[in-house]
Amino acid sequence: MDKSDAINIARVYAGLINNTFNPQQVILFGSYAKGT
C-alpha cells in the first residue's frame, strides 16, 4: 500500500464515520500521515 492508497481508504472511512457520528474533523495518525 502506498500513500495514495492509505489516503483513499482514510477518506472512505471518514465518510462512513461522518454518516454515523458527524465529527468536526477526522485526523489520520501514523507513518502515512507523516509521509514516511
N, CA, C and O atoms as a Tinker XYZ file with bonds, in Angstrom:
   144  protein
     1  N      0.858000   -1.172000    0.000000    73     2
     2  CA     0.000000    0.000000    0.000000    64     1     3
     3  C      0.902000    1.232000    0.000000    63     2     4     5
     4  O      1.855000    1.325000    0.773000    81     3
     5  N      0.579000    2.168000   -0.880000    73     3     6
     6  CA     1.330000    3.416000   -0.894000    64     5     7
     7  C      0.509000    4.531000   -0.240000    63     6     8     9
     8  O     -0.606000    4.306000    0.229000    81     7
     9  N      1.079000    5.723000   -0.221000    73     7    10
    10  CA     0.438000    6.845000    0.470000    64     9    11
    11  C     -0.932000    7.167000   -0.112000    63    10    12    13
    12  O     -1.870000    7.435000    0.638000    81    11
    13  N     -1.065000    7.145000   -1.436000    73    11    14
    14  CA    -2.362000    7.481000   -2.044000    64    13    15
    15  C     -3.424000    6.441000   -1.689000    63    14    16    17
    16  O     -4.589000    6.791000   -1.498000    81    15
    17  N     -3.034000    5.162000   -1.598000    73    15    18
    18  CA    -3.978000    4.125000   -1.166000    64    17    19
    19  C     -4.451000    4.385000    0.260000    63    18    20    21
    20  O     -5.641000    4.280000    0.558000    81    19
    21  N     -3.508000    4.727000    1.140000    73    19    22
    22  CA    -3.854000    4.993000    2.538000    64    21    23
    23  C     -4.795000    6.188000    2.648000    63    22    24    25
    24  O     -5.744000    6.158000    3.432000    81    23
    25  N     -4.543000    7.228000    1.880000    73    23    26
    26  CA    -5.395000    8.417000    1.923000    64    25    27
    27  C     -6.787000    8.102000    1.391000    63    26    28    29
    28  O     -7.781000    8.560000    1.954000    81    27
    29  N     -6.870000    7.328000    0.317000    73    27    30
    30  CA    -8.184000    6.952000   -0.223000    64    29    31
    31  C     -8.981000    6.121000    0.770000    63    30    32    33
    32  O    -10.182000    6.338000    0.934000    81    31
    33  N     -8.330000    5.174000    1.434000    73    31    34
    34  CA    -9.004000    4.360000    2.454000    64    33    35
    35  C     -9.469000    5.249000    3.602000    63    34    36    37
    36  O    -10.581000    5.085000    4.105000    81    35
    37  N     -8.623000    6.192000    4.019000    73    35    38
    38  CA    -8.993000    7.105000    5.102000    64    37    39
    39  C    -10.189000    7.969000    4.712000    63    38    40    41
    40  O    -11.050000    8.241000    5.548000    81    39
    41  N    -10.255000    8.399000    3.465000    73    39    42
    42  CA   -11.399000    9.213000    3.009000    64    41    43
    43  C    -12.696000    8.411000    3.042000    63    42    44    45
    44  O    -13.733000    8.919000    3.466000    81    43
    45  N    -12.635000    7.157000    2.594000    73    43    46
    46  CA   -13.826000    6.301000    2.631000    64    45    47
    47  C    -14.258000    6.081000    4.076000    63    46    48    49
    48  O    -15.439000    6.201000    4.401000    81    47
    49  N    -13.300000    5.759000    4.942000    73    47    50
    50  CA   -13.598000    5.528000    6.356000    64    49    51
    51  C    -14.172000    6.789000    7.005000    63    50    52    53
    52  O    -15.129000    6.715000    7.776000    81    51
    53  N    -13.588000    7.941000    6.691000    73    51    54
    54  CA   -14.080000    9.203000    7.249000    64    53    55
    55  C    -15.511000    9.466000    6.807000    63    54    56    57
    56  O    -16.314000    9.976000    7.589000    81    55
    57  N    -15.841000    9.127000    5.569000    73    55    58
    58  CA   -17.215000    9.291000    5.092000    64    57    59
    59  C    -18.185000    8.419000    5.856000    63    58    60    61
    60  O    -19.285000    8.856000    6.193000    81    59
    61  N    -17.783000    7.175000    6.135000    73    59    62
    62  CA   -18.642000    6.277000    6.912000    64    61    63
    63  C    -18.820000    6.776000    8.343000    63    62    64    65
    64  O    -19.923000    6.736000    8.888000    81    63
    65  N    -17.730000    7.244000    8.946000    73    63    66
    66  CA   -17.798000    7.781000   10.311000    64    65    67
    67  C    -18.683000    9.025000   10.334000    63    66    68    69
    68  O    -19.465000    9.215000   11.265000    81    67
    69  N    -18.563000    9.861000    9.325000    73    67    70
    70  CA   -19.347000   11.094000    9.259000    64    69    71
    71  C    -20.842000   10.803000    9.209000    63    70    72    73
    72  O    -21.636000   11.539000    9.795000    81    71
    73  N    -21.229000    9.748000    8.524000    73    71    74
    74  CA   -22.648000    9.399000    8.437000    64    73    75
    75  C    -23.218000    8.970000    9.781000    63    74    76    77
    76  O    -24.408000    9.153000   10.036000    81    75
    77  N    -22.380000    8.402000   10.642000    73    75    78
    78  CA   -22.846000    7.883000   11.928000    64    77    79
    79  C    -22.672000    8.878000   13.068000    63    78    80    81
    80  O    -23.593000    9.080000   13.860000    81    79
    81  N    -21.498000    9.504000   13.158000    73    79    82
    82  CA   -21.158000   10.310000   14.329000    64    81    83
    83  C    -21.115000   11.814000   14.085000    63    82    84    85
    84  O    -21.161000   12.583000   15.045000    81    83
    85  N    -21.027000   12.258000   12.832000    73    83    86
    86  CA   -20.944000   13.677000   12.488000    64    85    87
    87  C    -19.824000   14.409000   13.244000    63    86    88    89
    88  O    -20.095000   15.369000   13.965000    81    87
    89  N    -18.568000   13.962000   13.085000    73    87    90
    90  CA   -17.454000   14.617000   13.780000    64    89    91
    91  C    -17.098000   15.954000   13.134000    63    90    92    93
    92  O    -17.458000   16.216000   11.986000    81    91
    93  N    -16.388000   16.797000   13.885000    73    91    94
    94  CA   -15.919000   18.064000   13.329000    64    93    95
    95  C    -14.748000   17.841000   12.386000    63    94    96    97
    96  O    -14.603000   18.547000   11.389000    81    95
    97  N    -13.902000   16.845000   12.706000    73    95    98
    98  CA   -12.786000   16.515000   11.839000    64    97    99
    99  C    -12.328000   15.089000   12.103000    63    98   100   101
   100  O    -12.571000   14.531000   13.172000    81    99
   101  N    -11.666000   14.515000   11.115000    73    99   102
   102  CA   -11.078000   13.186000   11.239000    64   101   103
   103  C     -9.594000   13.345000   10.952000    63   102   104   105
   104  O     -9.214000   13.907000    9.925000    81   103
   105  N     -8.753000   12.854000   11.855000    73   103   106
   106  CA    -7.309000   13.039000   11.742000    64   105   107
   107  C     -6.645000   11.690000   11.512000    63   106   108   109
   108  O     -6.923000   10.728000   12.227000    81   107
   109  N     -5.766000   11.617000   10.515000    73   107   110
   110  CA    -5.011000   10.409000   10.202000    64   109   111
   111  C     -3.688000   10.449000   10.962000    63   110   112   113
   112  O     -2.905000   11.387000   10.812000    81   111
   113  N     -3.447000    9.423000   11.777000    73   111   114
   114  CA    -2.195000    9.306000   12.515000    64   113   115
   115  C     -1.370000    8.174000   11.926000    63   114   116   117
   116  O     -1.924000    7.234000   11.356000    81   115
   117  N     -0.078000    8.251000   12.055000    73   115   118
   118  CA     0.794000    7.163000   11.638000    64   117   119
   119  C      1.785000    7.587000   10.578000    63   118   120   121
   120  O      1.883000    8.762000   10.224000    81   119
   121  N      2.524000    6.602000   10.074000    73   119   122
   122  CA     3.603000    6.887000    9.135000    64   121   123
   123  C      3.096000    7.463000    7.820000    63   122   124   125
   124  O      3.776000    8.294000    7.218000    81   123
   125  N      1.918000    7.043000    7.358000    73   123   126
   126  CA     1.400000    7.598000    6.105000    64   125   127
   127  C      0.979000    9.047000    6.287000    63   126   128   129
   128  O      1.062000    9.833000    5.343000    81   127
   129  N      0.532000    9.414000    7.476000    73   127   130
   130  CA     0.165000   10.802000    7.740000    64   129   131
   131  C      1.406000   11.699000    7.725000    63   130   132   133
   132  O      1.347000   12.854000    7.304000    81   131
   133  N      2.529000   11.147000    8.192000    73   131   134
   134  CA     3.775000   11.906000    8.241000    64   133   135
   135  C      4.542000   11.852000    6.930000    63   134   136   137
   136  O      5.466000   12.637000    6.714000    81   135
   137  N      4.161000   10.920000    6.049000    73   135   138
   138  CA     4.838000   10.804000    4.768000    64   137   139
   139  C      6.108000    9.979000    4.809000    63   138   140   141
   140  O      6.956000   10.090000    3.924000    81   139
   141  N      6.242000    9.139000    5.849000    73   139   142
   142  CA     7.445000    8.301000    5.945000    64   141   143
   143  C      7.126000    6.846000    5.758000    63   142   144
   144  O      8.024000    6.006000    5.809000    81   143
